[in-house]
Amino acid sequence: MGLLLGAAFAGLSYRLIDLQVLRHAYLTAKAQENTHNESLLEPRRGDILDSKGNLLATSVPAKTVCADPGLIGDRKAEVARALAPLLQMGEAELLQKLSPRLKPNSKIPATNSSHYVVLKHKVLLETWQKIQTAMNGLSFGTDEKKLSRTQQASYQNLRQHAVFGEEEPLRVYPNHALAAHVLGFVGVEEREINDSPIHDTTGKEGIELTFNSKLAGVRGWRVTEKDRRHQEVVSMREQEVEPRDGLNVVLTIDSAIQFIVEAALAEGMEKNSPLSISGIVVRPRTGEILAMATLPNFDPNHLEAASVEARRNRIITDAPEPGSTFKIVVVSGALNDGIVQLNDIFDCEHGHYWYAGKALHDHESYGLLSVERIITKSSNIGAAKIGIKMGENHLFEYIQDFGFGRKTGIPLQGESIGIVHKLKDWSKVSIAQLPMGQGIAVTRLQMMMAMCAIANRGWLMQPMLVDRLEDSQRNVVTKYSPQPVRQVISEGTARLMTRALKTVVSADGTAAKAALDHYTVAGKTGTAQKAEHGIYAPGKYFASFLGFFPADNPELCISVMLDEPDLHKGYYGGQIAAPIFKQIAERAANYLNIRPEDGQDGAPPNSLAPASDDKSSKTLTARPQSSVTQQP
């Protein structure tokens, strides 16, 4: 008996030494793991709103559904059968996810994979509640009352803890494809914090990407203890830092005008069958973009159905040759320098003109035309002769000053600078080709802002897409203001150009179909051959019309551009782009309640353009070149 008692005490002593000394560190860590809980508190991603406060992008509560294969054990089939219909996944796919993965070149299961697997992201709360109900009612085909307490507890633990959800808000775009290229979309990135997997919702394109740091917010955290049922013991909570929600981004986009533009573009797409069609609406005085759309587009709620081509914002990424719309650059520059006057006469050679060994052509046979009529009729030869008279240095200077060959500063990723060759790389014929929009590549937005500069008394503005940032209580945190870039031409020159551009929309001009009933329109058509692999592709054109109204007191500047329209349905800018401009302008003017013209001239009230000398000579006009603060 003494020997037995001695052996018992010896065994007990060894066990105590093993627990308290030899395995102390391991068991302490295990106890800490079972009771100590550190959790991250997710912030709410900020909303994206239009200028009137209408919701364009928001986040709704959702879950990432995860599972612990270690708790599920050999009951994977039953769990997969119960969850497959709710997660809209196949049973075989779920079984594969629930099976422990092996380490490479090993037969040992990967450590983390046996305790944590992601079954599906972005599961709505309604579906999550159904998953919980399905798991709680899970049957294993046995009479559990006849099982041991350990087995019963194991099954109960499986039902309650084997499948769990992590907070992961679902990003929703209530208007589906509306302004999709402006808004962009988000994606989920996985990383680890303290050996725990974390899923970040991150902007991938558009405003979601550019303002991701503002929208995302900052995570909080909580350090506490939990009981054996994995419930928090609130009295033992040690730390709690609340998350800081992301800021709301309020755009200059107006949803109503955006819808007007997209509806008109959709009709134009159906009627003219182009490769793509784009439209922009800008307030020329401030550079505020009220609408920006390109088709084909996509629904950011269903990215899996969107092609890469559909997701591309061609307004800022593509840079075709502009064609005749570029004539506004050479003519306004020549007028500003006093090289020509609107009534100066040029011989347009009846449609055929040889220069530096190259033949230049007009779409019709024109003889003597004034500078104003060269704009009215869109004469290539007339524009070329103005450019030749102007000279390479002056033309190159105005090309740069109008913003070509550099980014506009719009807060969107992927903007192209276009192609503007250095002066030393010009060929002998460049001085004649550039005035007609050949030998240069520009983005649709660059061309639009150049036209807005003429409408804004000669001042080039930075395009403005974001108006302000607000917190969740709608308090303004950051307010953005319009940014003048530089004065390219004088106010007097801008008035002369407006006078010439108004004739384009007359019955005698190339854009009679853009004329409005209650407003005078000033604008310019463009029909450019598309260059492919260094040569002009036969039968492929880029048609456009850019205009503003009321011409002498502009409220809106609108551009419409079609890439490769069906030749059988027309391909001239005045033929197919001008009517779409008219449709957008009439609806936008009605929506904004723009007062019909009363016939009186006057400078635009509250214009951001500083007062300047009325004379057209550049030597008498200040043209500041200093840079301005860029929008984020």
C-alpha positions in Angstrom: 0.0 0.0 0.0 2.9 2.3 0.9 4.6 1.6 -2.4 1.3 2.2 -4.3 0.7 5.5 -2.5 4.3 6.5 -3.1 4.0 5.7 -6.8 0.8 7.7 -7.0 2.3 10.7 -5.4 5.3 10.5 -7.6 3.1 10.3 -10.7 1.1 13.3 -9.4 4.3 15.3 -8.7 5.6 14.6 -12.2 2.3 15.7 -13.7 2.4 18.9 -11.7 5.9 19.6 -12.8 5.0 18.8 -16.4 2.0 21.2 -16.3 3.6 24.0 -14.2 7.2 23.9 -15.4 7.9 21.8 -18.5 4.7 22.9 -20.4 4.0 26.1 -18.7 4.7 28.4 -21.6 2.6 26.3 -24.0 -0.3 25.9 -21.7 -0.3 29.6 -20.8 -0.5 30.4 -24.5 -3.2 27.9 -25.0 -5.3 29.3 -22.1 -4.7 32.8 -23.5 -5.9 31.6 -26.9 -9.0 30.1 -25.4 -10.0 33.1 -23.3 -8.2 36.2 -24.8 -9.8 37.8 -27.9 -8.5 40.6 -30.1 -10.8 41.7 -32.8 -10.7 44.4 -35.5 -13.6 46.8 -35.8 -14.4 47.5 -39.4 -15.1 51.1 -40.5 -17.9 51.9 -42.9 -16.7 52.8 -46.4 -17.9 56.3 -47.4 -20.6 56.9 -50.0 -20.2 58.5 -53.4 -22.9 61.1 -54.1 -23.8 63.3 -57.0 -23.9 67.1 -56.8 -27.5 67.0 -55.5 -26.8 64.4 -52.8 -28.2 61.4 -54.7 -26.5 58.1 -53.9 -24.2 56.7 -56.6 -22.2 54.2 -54.5 -22.8 52.9 -51.0 -22.0 50.0 -48.7 -24.6 47.6 -47.2 -23.9 45.1 -44.4 -22.8 41.7 -45.6 -20.7 38.7 -44.4 -17.8 36.7 -45.6 -18.9 33.1 -44.8 -16.0 31.1 -43.4 -15.7 27.6 -42.0 -13.5 25.6 -39.6 -12.9 22.2 -41.2 -11.3 20.9 -38.0 -14.7 21.3 -36.2 -16.6 19.8 -39.1 -14.5 16.7 -39.3 -16.0 13.9 -41.3 -19.4 15.6 -41.6 -18.3 17.7 -44.6 -20.9 16.1 -46.9 -23.9 17.1 -44.6 -22.6 20.6 -44.2 -22.0 21.0 -48.0 -25.4 19.7 -48.8 -27.1 22.2 -46.4 -25.1 25.2 -47.5 -24.7 24.7 -51.3 -28.2 26.1 -52.3 -27.9 29.1 -49.9 -24.4 30.0 -51.2 -25.4 29.2 -54.8 -22.4 26.9 -55.1 -22.0 23.3 -56.1 -21.7 20.6 -53.4 -18.5 19.4 -55.0 -17.0 22.9 -54.8 -17.9 23.3 -51.2 -16.6 19.8 -50.3 -13.2 20.8 -51.9 -13.1 24.0 -49.8 -14.0 22.1 -46.6 -11.2 19.5 -47.1 -7.9 20.3 -45.4 -5.3 21.3 -48.0 -1.8 19.8 -48.0 1.4 21.6 -47.9 3.5 21.5 -51.1 5.5 18.2 -51.4 4.0 17.0 -48.1 1.4 14.7 -46.7 0.8 16.9 -43.7 -2.3 19.2 -43.9 -1.5 22.9 -44.0 -1.8 24.3 -40.4 -4.0 27.3 -41.1 -6.2 25.7 -43.7 -7.6 23.1 -41.2 -9.1 25.9 -39.1 -10.1 28.6 -41.5 -11.4 28.6 -45.0 -13.4 31.2 -46.9 -16.5 29.8 -48.5 -17.9 32.9 -50.1 -17.5 36.7 -49.9 -20.3 39.4 -50.0 -23.1 37.3 -48.6 -26.2 39.5 -47.7 -27.4 39.4 -44.1 -30.7 37.8 -45.2 -28.8 34.9 -46.7 -26.5 34.7 -43.6 -29.5 34.3 -41.3 -30.7 31.4 -43.4 -27.3 29.8 -43.2 -27.4 30.1 -39.4 -30.8 28.5 -39.3 -29.7 25.7 -41.6 -26.6 25.0 -39.5 -28.6 25.0 -36.2 -31.1 22.5 -37.7 -28.4 20.3 -39.2 -29.2 16.6 -38.9 -26.5 13.8 -39.0 -28.9 10.8 -39.3 -28.3 9.5 -35.8 -30.2 9.6 -32.5 -28.1 12.0 -30.6 -29.8 11.2 -27.3 -28.1 7.9 -27.3 -24.7 9.4 -27.9 -22.2 10.2 -25.1 -22.1 13.7 -23.7 -18.8 14.3 -25.5 -20.3 13.3 -28.9 -23.4 15.4 -28.2 -21.2 18.4 -27.3 -19.1 17.9 -30.5 -22.2 18.0 -32.7 -23.6 21.1 -30.9 -20.2 22.8 -31.3 -20.2 22.0 -35.0 -23.7 23.5 -35.5 -22.8 26.7 -33.6 -19.2 27.4 -34.4 -18.1 25.4 -37.5 -19.5 28.0 -39.9 -19.1 31.7 -39.0 -19.3 35.0 -40.6 -16.9 38.0 -40.7 -18.1 41.5 -41.4 -17.4 42.5 -45.0 -19.7 45.2 -46.3 -21.1 44.8 -49.9 -20.4 47.7 -52.2 -23.6 48.6 -54.1 -24.2 50.9 -57.1 -27.9 51.7 -57.0 -28.0 53.2 -60.5 -26.2 50.2 -62.0 -24.3 51.4 -65.1 -25.0 55.1 -64.6 -21.6 57.0 -64.5 -19.8 53.6 -64.1 -16.6 54.9 -65.7 -16.5 57.8 -63.3 -17.3 55.8 -60.2 -15.1 52.8 -61.0 -15.4 49.7 -58.7 -13.9 47.9 -55.7 -12.2 44.6 -55.1 -11.2 42.5 -52.1 -7.6 42.1 -51.1 -6.4 39.6 -48.5 -3.6 40.3 -46.1 -2.6 39.2 -42.5 -2.5 41.1 -39.3 -1.1 39.2 -36.3 -1.4 36.0 -38.3 -5.1 36.5 -38.9 -6.4 36.9 -42.4 -7.9 40.3 -43.1 -10.0 41.2 -46.2 -9.8 44.8 -47.4 -12.3 46.4 -49.7 -10.1 48.5 -52.0 -10.9 50.8 -55.0 -9.7 49.4 -58.3 -10.7 52.1 -60.8 -12.4 55.5 -61.0 -13.2 57.6 -58.0 -13.2 54.4 -55.9 -9.5 54.1 -56.6 -8.4 57.8 -56.6 -10.1 58.6 -53.3 -9.7 55.1 -51.8 -7.8 56.4 -48.7 -10.6 58.9 -48.0 -13.4 56.5 -48.6 -11.9 53.5 -46.7 -11.8 55.0 -43.2 -9.6 53.6 -40.3 -10.1 50.3 -38.5 -10.7 50.2 -34.7 -9.9 47.3 -32.4 -11.2 45.6 -29.2 -9.2 43.5 -26.7 -11.4 41.4 -24.4 -12.0 37.9 -22.9 -14.4 35.2 -23.9 -16.0 32.3 -22.0 -16.2 28.6 -23.0 -19.1 29.3 -25.3 -17.0 31.9 -27.1 -19.2 34.7 -25.9 -17.5 38.0 -24.8 -17.2 38.7 -21.1 -17.9 42.4 -21.3 -16.7 43.1 -17.8 -13.2 41.9 -18.8 -12.9 44.2 -21.8 -9.5 45.7 -21.7 -9.3 48.0 -24.8 -11.7 49.4 -27.3 -10.9 51.9 -30.0 -13.9 52.8 -32.3 -13.3 52.7 -36.0 -13.4 55.9 -38.0 -15.8 55.7 -40.9 -14.7 56.8 -44.4 -15.6 60.2 -45.8 -18.3 60.7 -48.4 -17.2 62.0 -51.8 -19.5 64.4 -53.4 -19.0 64.7 -57.2 -19.8 67.6 -59.6 -21.7 65.0 -61.6 -25.5 65.6 -61.8 -27.3 62.2 -62.1 -30.1 63.7 -64.1 -27.8 65.2 -66.7 -25.7 62.0 -66.7 -28.9 60.1 -67.5 -29.8 62.5 -70.2 -26.4 62.1 -71.8 -26.3 58.3 -71.5 -29.8 58.0 -73.0 -28.9 60.2 -75.9 -25.7 58.2 -76.5 -27.6 54.9 -76.4 -29.9 56.2 -79.1 -26.9 57.4 -81.1 -25.2 54.0 -80.6 -28.2 52.1 -81.9 -28.7 54.5 -84.9 -25.1 54.8 -86.1 -23.5 51.6 -84.9 -20.1 53.0 -83.8 -17.4 51.1 -82.1 -17.9 53.5 -79.2 -19.6 56.8 -78.4 -18.8 59.4 -75.8 -20.3 62.5 -74.3 -19.2 65.2 -71.8 -21.1 68.1 -70.3 -19.0 70.8 -68.6 -19.6 74.2 -67.0 -17.0 76.2 -68.9 -16.6 79.0 -66.3 -15.6 76.5 -63.5 -14.5 73.3 -65.3 -17.2 71.3 -63.4 -18.0 68.1 -65.2 -21.8 67.6 -65.0 -21.8 64.4 -67.0 -19.2 62.1 -68.5 -20.2 58.9 -70.3 -18.9 56.5 -72.9 -20.5 53.4 -74.4 -20.2 50.5 -74.2 -20.2 50.7 -70.5 -20.6 48.2 -67.6 -22.5 47.5 -64.4 -20.0 47.6 -61.4 -22.5 45.4 -59.5 -21.7 42.6 -61.9 -18.1 43.0 -62.9 -17.9 39.3 -64.0 -20.0 40.2 -67.0 -17.9 43.3 -68.0 -15.2 43.0 -70.6 -11.9 45.0 -70.3 -13.0 47.1 -73.3 -16.3 48.0 -71.7 -14.5 49.1 -68.5 -12.1 51.4 -70.3 -12.9 55.1 -69.9 -12.1 56.1 -73.5 -12.7 59.8 -72.7 -9.3 59.9 -70.9 -7.5 56.8 -72.2 -7.9 57.0 -76.0 -6.1 59.6 -78.0 -7.3 59.7 -81.7 -6.5 62.5 -84.2 -9.0 65.2 -83.5 -9.7 66.3 -87.1 -11.3 69.6 -87.8 -12.2 70.5 -84.2 -8.5 71.3 -83.8 -8.9 74.2 -86.2 -10.0 76.3 -83.1 -6.4 76.1 -81.9 -4.7 77.5 -84.9 -7.3 80.1 -85.8 -7.6 81.4 -82.2 -3.8 81.6 -81.9 -3.4 83.5 -85.2 -6.2 85.9 -84.2 -4.7 86.4 -80.7 -1.3 87.2 -82.2 -2.8 89.6 -84.7 -1.5 87.5 -87.6 -4.9 87.3 -89.2 -8.3 89.0 -88.8 -11.7 87.3 -89.3 -12.2 89.1 -92.6 -8.8 88.2 -94.1 -9.1 86.3 -97.3 -7.4 83.0 -98.2 -7.4 81.1 -101.5 -8.6 77.6 -100.7 -7.5 76.3 -104.1 -10.8 74.7 -105.1 -10.2 71.7 -102.8 -6.7 70.7 -103.9 -3.4 72.2 -102.6 0.1 70.8 -102.7 2.5 71.7 -99.9 5.9 70.2 -99.2 5.2 67.4 -101.7 1.9 66.4 -100.1 -1.6 66.9 -101.4 -4.1 68.6 -99.1 -7.9 68.3 -99.8 -11.2 69.8 -98.7 -14.4 67.9 -98.6 -15.8 70.5 -101.1 -14.4 72.8 -103.7 -13.8 76.2 -102.1 -12.2 79.3 -103.7 -11.7 82.5 -101.7 -12.8 82.3 -98.1 -12.4 84.7 -95.2 -11.0 83.4 -91.9 -14.5 83.3 -90.5 -15.8 81.3 -93.5 -12.9 78.9 -93.2 -14.3 78.0 -89.7 -17.9 78.1 -91.1 -17.1 75.6 -93.9 -14.3 73.8 -92.1 -11.8 74.2 -94.9 -8.6 72.1 -94.4 -6.7 74.1 -96.9 -7.7 77.4 -95.4 -6.7 76.3 -91.9 -3.4 75.0 -93.3 -2.6 78.3 -94.9 -3.4 80.1 -91.6 -1.0 77.7 -89.8 1.7 78.3 -92.4 1.4 82.1 -92.0 1.4 81.7 -88.2 4.7 79.7 -88.2 5.9 76.6 -86.3 7.0 78.3 -83.1 3.7 80.1 -82.5 1.6 77.1 -83.4 3.5 74.8 -81.1 3.2 77.3 -78.3 -0.5 77.5 -78.6 -0.8 73.7 -78.8 0.9 73.5 -75.4 -0.9 76.4 -73.9 -4.3 74.8 -74.8 -3.2 71.8 -72.7 -2.3 69.3 -75.3 0.6 66.9 -74.6 -0.1 66.9 -70.9 -2.6 65.6 -68.4 -5.6 67.7 -67.7 -5.5 67.0 -63.9 -8.8 65.1 -63.7 -8.8 62.9 -60.6 -9.0 59.6 -62.5 -6.3 57.1 -63.1 -5.2 56.1 -66.6 -5.3 59.5 -68.3 -3.3 59.7 -71.5 -1.3 62.8 -72.4 -1.9 62.2 -76.1 0.8 62.6 -78.7 2.4 66.0 -79.4 5.7 65.7 -81.3 8.5 68.0 -80.2 9.1 70.9 -82.6 12.5 69.4 -83.7 10.6 66.3 -84.8 8.2 68.0 -87.1 8.3 67.2 -90.8 8.1 69.8 -93.5 4.4 69.2 -93.9 3.5 69.2 -90.2 2.8 73.0 -90.2 0.1 72.3 -92.8 -1.3 69.1 -91.3 -1.6 70.1 -87.7 -4.1 72.9 -88.3 -6.5 70.4 -89.8 -6.0 68.0 -86.8 -3.6 65.5 -88.4 -0.2 64.4 -87.0 -1.4 65.0 -83.4 -3.3 62.7 -81.0 -5.5 64.2 -78.2 -8.0 62.8 -75.7 -11.6 63.6 -75.8 -11.3 65.5 -72.5 -8.3 67.6 -73.7 -10.3 68.7 -76.8 -13.3 69.5 -74.6 -11.3 71.7 -72.2 -9.8 73.6 -75.1 -13.3 74.4 -76.4 -14.3 75.4 -72.8 -11.3 77.8 -72.8 -12.8 79.7 -75.7 -16.2 79.7 -74.0 -14.6 81.0 -70.8 -13.1 84.2 -72.2 -9.8 82.5 -73.1 -9.1 80.9 -69.7 -8.2 77.2 -69.6 -9.7 75.5 -66.5 -8.7 72.3 -64.8 -11.6 69.8 -65.1 -13.3 69.4 -61.8 -15.0 66.1 -60.9 -15.1 66.3 -57.1 -16.8 69.1 -55.2 -16.2 68.2 -51.6 -15.6 65.6 -48.9 -18.1 65.1 -46.1 -18.3 63.0 -42.9 -21.1 60.7 -42.1 -23.1 63.6 -40.6 -22.8 65.6 -43.9 -20.3 68.1 -42.4 -18.0 69.4 -45.0 -14.4 68.3 -44.3 -12.7 69.4 -47.6 -14.1 71.8 -50.2 -12.5 71.9 -53.7 -12.6 75.1 -55.7 -12.3 75.6 -59.5 -8.7 76.0 -60.7 -7.8 78.3 -63.6 -4.7 76.9 -65.4 -3.8 79.8 -67.6 -5.2 82.4 -70.0 -4.5 81.1 -73.5 -6.1 83.8 -75.5 -7.4 87.3 -74.7 -11.1 87.9 -73.9 -11.4 89.9 -77.2 -10.0 87.0 -79.2 -12.4 84.6 -77.4 -15.3 86.8 -78.5 -14.0 86.8 -82.1 -13.7 83.0 -82.1 -17.2 82.7 -80.6 -18.5 84.9 -83.4 -16.9 82.6 -86.0 -18.0 79.4 -84.2 -21.6 80.6 -84.2 -21.6 80.5 -88.0 -20.8 76.8 -87.9 -24.3 76.1 -86.5 -26.0 78.4 -89.1 -27.9 77.0 -92.1 -24.7 77.7 -94.1 -22.4 75.9 -91.7 -21.3 72.3 -91.2 -23.4 71.8 -88.0 -26.9 73.1 -88.9 -28.3 70.1 -87.1 -26.9 71.3 -83.8 -29.0 74.6 -83.8 -31.3 75.1 -80.8 -34.6 76.9 -80.9 -34.1 79.3 -78.0 -30.4 79.5 -77.7 -27.5 80.5 -80.0 -24.9 77.8 -80.2 -21.2 78.1 -81.0 -19.4 75.0 -81.9 -17.1 73.0 -84.3 -17.5 69.8 -86.2 -14.8 67.2 -86.7 -14.4 64.2 -89.0 -11.0 62.6 -88.7 -9.7 59.5 -90.5 -8.4 56.9 -88.1 -4.8 56.0 -88.3 -3.8 52.4 -87.8 -0.2 51.1 -88.0 1.1 54.4 -89.3 -1.4 54.8 -92.2 -5.0 56.0 -92.5 -7.5 53.1 -92.4 -10.0 53.3 -95.3 -13.6 53.6 -94.2 -12.7 54.3 -90.5 -13.6 57.8 -89.1 -13.8 59.6 -85.8 -16.8 62.0 -85.9 -17.3 64.7 -83.3 -19.1 68.0 -82.4 -18.2 70.3 -79.6 -20.3 73.3 -78.8 -21.4 75.7 -76.1 -24.5 77.8 -75.4 -25.8 80.4 -74.9 -23.0 81.4 -77.2 -22.3 84.9 -75.7 -23.0 83.9 -72.1 -22.1 80.1 -71.9 -23.7 77.9 -69.3 -22.8 74.5 -70.8 -20.2 73.1 -73.1 -21.1 69.7 -74.6 -19.1 67.3 -76.7 -20.3 64.2 -78.6 -17.8 61.8 -80.2 -18.3 58.7 -82.3 -15.6 56.2 -83.0 -16.0 54.3 -86.3 -19.6 54.9 -87.1 -21.3 52.8 -89.8 -20.3 54.4 -93.2 -23.7 53.7 -94.6 -25.4 55.7 -91.9 -23.1 58.7 -92.2 -19.8 59.6 -90.7 -19.5 63.4 -90.7 -19.5 65.1 -87.3 -22.2 67.6 -88.4 -24.3 64.7 -89.8 -24.3 62.3 -86.8 -22.7 64.0 -83.7 -24.5 67.4 -84.0 -28.1 65.9 -83.7 -27.0 64.1 -80.5 -25.6 67.4 -79.2 -28.9 69.1 -79.8 -30.8 66.3 -78.0 -28.6 66.6 -74.9 -28.6 70.4 -75.0 -32.4 70.8 -75.2 -33.0 68.3 -72.3 -30.2 69.7 -70.1 -31.3 73.3 -70.7 -34.9 72.4 -69.7 -33.7 70.5 -66.6 -31.4 73.3 -65.5 -34.0 75.9 -66.3 -31.5 77.9 -68.4 -33.1 81.2 -69.4 -33.6 81.6 -73.1 -31.5 84.3 -74.7 -32.8 87.9 -74.6 -30.5 89.1 -77.4 -28.2 91.2 -75.1 -24.5 90.6 -74.9 -22.6 90.6 -71.7 -19.8 88.9 -69.8 -20.8 85.8 -67.8 -21.7 86.8 -64.3 -19.5 85.3 -61.5 -17.0 84.0 -64.1 -13.7 82.9 -62.6 -11.8 84.3 -65.6 -10.0 87.5 -64.4 -10.5 90.7 -66.3 -8.1 91.0 -69.2 -7.3 93.4 -72.0 -9.9 93.2 -74.8 -7.2 93.6 -77.5 -6.3 90.5 -79.4 -2.6 91.1 -79.5 -0.7 88.7 -77.2 1.8 91.4 -76.4 -0.9 93.4 -74.7 -2.4 90.4 -72.8 -1.1 88.8 -69.7 -0.8 85.0 -70.1 0.3 83.6 -66.8 2.1 80.3 -67.0 2.4 79.4 -63.3 1.1 76.1 -62.2 -1.9 75.7 -59.8 -2.7 73.3 -57.1 -4.0 70.1 -58.5 -7.1 68.3 -57.4 -6.4 65.0 -55.5 
